[in-house]
């Protein structure tokens, strides 16, 4: 007695091919092959990423809380990529006192130069730093540049200091 065989449909062939392929590409280690143990200490393992530029920017701006843009003391602020730097020339009331705050989030350090004074190194650790500007010029030059290898986002803010 002969059996009648039906030809396989293209859908059946594709389903069979998908099953065979899935079975052949599994990511398991063949039996008998030991997997390599993780011998690195927690300090040697790669540190988690600092986050996206958006996250870094949010953290840098949040570090400068205290004076909102609606406060009369607020003068100017900004947020830039560390690699792009900050090059601002804010208009101030000549002779008044101001405070520049800077917060950098990322890796490395940035160099902050105010009105051609000695540069101050600020680590990109999210901790804000502030510097008083007494007897301010009419235009205050602010330059923030990345030190070699620095990455991340840098926020800055100028506020007036009441007399």
N, C-alpha and C positions, 0 to 999 in steps of 0.2 A: 504494500500500500504506500503510495506517495503522498507526502504532505504538501499542501499548497502553502507557499510562502508569499506574504504580501511584501512588496518593496517598501523600504523605509522612506518616510516623508522627510523633506528637508528640515522641518521643525524637530523631528525626532533625532536627526543626525546632529543638529546644532546642540540639542539638549545633552546628547551623549558625549559630544566633544567637550562641552562645558564641564561635565562631571569628571571626565578623565583629566582635563587640564587642572581643575581645582585639586584633585587628588595628587597630582604630580608636583605642584608648586608649594606645598606646605612648608612652613618655616621651622619645622621641628628638627632637632639634632638627631641624626640616626643613632639607633641604639648601639652601644659599645663605644661611642665617641664621647668622651667627657667634655663638658663645656668648661671654658677657662674661668677660674674663680676671679672675682673682683678683688684684686690685692691692693688697690689704691685706698689711701686713707681719705676721710671726708674732706680734709684740707686740700688734697691733691685733685679731687674731682672738680670738674669745671663748674664754676659758680653760675647760678642761674642768670639769665640775661637781665639787664637793667630795665627792660621794657621798651616799648615803642617810643618814638620821639614824642608822640602825643602824651603818653603817660609821664615821661620825663619832664615835659613842659608843664603839665598839670602840677607835678610835685614841686618843681622849681617855683612856680607862681604861688603855690600854697605856702611855701616857706616864707614868703614875704608878706604874710597877712599882718594886719594891724591898722593900715590906712587904706580905706577904699577910695576909688576914683571920685566919689561924691564928697569926700572930706575936703575942707578948704586947704589943709596942709598938703594934699596931693599935688604934685607938679607934673611928673612924667614917669613912664614905665615902658618896659619892652620885654620881649622874649625872642631869643635867637638861637640858632644852632651854634654850638661851641665852635665848630669849624668855620662858620661864617663870621663870627665875632660880633661885637657891638661897637659902633662908631657913631656916637651921638654928640650933638652940640646943642644942649638944652639952653633955652633963654631963661635967665634968672633975674631976680631983683638984685642989682649990684649992691654989694656990701652986706647982704643978709646971710644968715646961717642956714645950711641945708644938710640933709643926711642922704647919702647914697647907700642903698642896700643891694647886695648881690647874692644870688643863690644859684648854684650850679648843680645839676643832677646828671650823673654819667660816670665817666672814668677819667682819671688824670686831674689836671689843674688848669685854671685859666689865670692869666695875668691881667690885673685891673690897674689902669693908669688914669688918674684924674688930674686934669689940668697940667700935664707934663711933670707931675710929681713922681717920686720913686714908685715903681710898680709893686703891687701887692699880690702875692700868690694866693689864690683861693681854690681849695680842693673841691672837686665835683662830687661831694658827699651829701648834698642836700641841706647842709647847715648854712643858714644865712650869715653874712658878715656885713657890717656897717661901717661907714667912714664919714666923719663930719667934714663939711666944707664950710669953713668960716671965712667971712669977708669975701663972699663969692664974686666972681667976675660976671659980666653981663651975659656972656656965653660960656657954659661949662663944657669943655671937651672931656668926653668919657670914651676910653678905648678899652675893650675887653677882648683879649686874644687867647687862643688855645695854646697851651704849652704842647710840646711834641707828644703826639699820640693821644691827646685828649679828645673825648667824644661826649656827646650828650646835648643838653639844653641849658641855657643860662638866662635867668630872669634878673631884671634890675628895676629899681624904683628910686625916684628922687622925691623927698618930702621936705617941706620947710620946717624949721625948728623954731617954735615960738620964742621970742626974746624974753 
